[in-house]
Amino acid sequence: MLLAAVQVPTLRKSAKTTAWTDRGIASVSSHGGISFTKEFDMKQVKLGSQGLVVSAEGLGCMGMSAFYGPSDEQENLSTLARAIELGVTFFDTAEIYGPFKNEILLAKAFAGKRDKVLIATKVGSEVSDSGERGPVNGTPAYIRKAIDRSLKHLRTDYVDLYYLHRIDPKVEIEESIGALKELVQAGKVRYIGVSEAAPATIRRAHAVHPLTAVQTEYSLFERSPESNDVLKTVRELGIGFVSYSPLGRGFLTGRLDASALPADDFRKSMYPRLAEENIASNQAIVDRITRVATQKGVTPGQIALAWTIAQGTTPIPGTRRIKYLEENVAAADITLSDGDLKALDDAAPVGAAAGTRYSEAGMAALNH
């Protein structure tokens, strides 16, 4: 339903036009992108073909508890609450984030709101009860242990989507998926998925129990799912695709200053694309994307998110701050023309980014 055409204050004074949509009012700024003048009602979309319906854009929660330096719990809780207000229903976590701290944070944020949220968590990167990290573990015994622990930390009886975080090459995928299938039958899990899996593995997994989603890094910075047949495979099988790091670890926002990252931010030492030998080339990609975004009247981060949605995927950008959450959420209302898509394809073609997306050890765990 269209909102009444009333004048209300905008969040950014630089807004130059107003876009009226069936999901609220958004003001379009030549510098600040799209911001909110009233509550925004995020559209809901089918994720895969098994029945799960999620917000068109989710929220990746990892950075609130791990890998990106220190964070403020109250700020995280406020951001999570605002996400729910804006119609975000799809929240992504994992037992390894913290470890456990992120799941515990979400339990606190979602107390009394379980019916308003869809929780996706993951298993497969082994963690002891004391929080010590181990190797990838896709054994049925570990999967059964991990789900009970996650349910305890999340303070819920079930999770909506449970992924294999990484594929264990020592365990047949049929065994791992068989264990996930048992969890569905037991009512502990509603839907299942895999993350960073090869096309052949996706097919084998899907044959044991229908997958709802495959989660893989995908952005204008990382387009390998187009060239390694992962996107082709999920589209053929009717599996949803969840894009993590859709903002290229923050680089695609145009705001990232690598020199200012805290010492315990993993991007400081374990993200080759920010390495000295690669950063100039990658910044050039961001600059080209920024020019396209400026012509559109949105931010580079917003056009990057709109691009992932235009590819038929569900992005889960992460942030700890309300102002960036609102900027990200507004991207779901951006429509890209054929000309916009062509300009972005020219600005950031497949394989353009310099450097790998993980360290050597991280790369070794992908695409099994």
Summary of the structure (lengths in Angstrom):
residues: 368
radius of gyration: 19.8
end to end distance: 46.0
largest distance: 61.2
contacts: 1282
relative contact order: 0.14
helix: 41%
strand: 19%
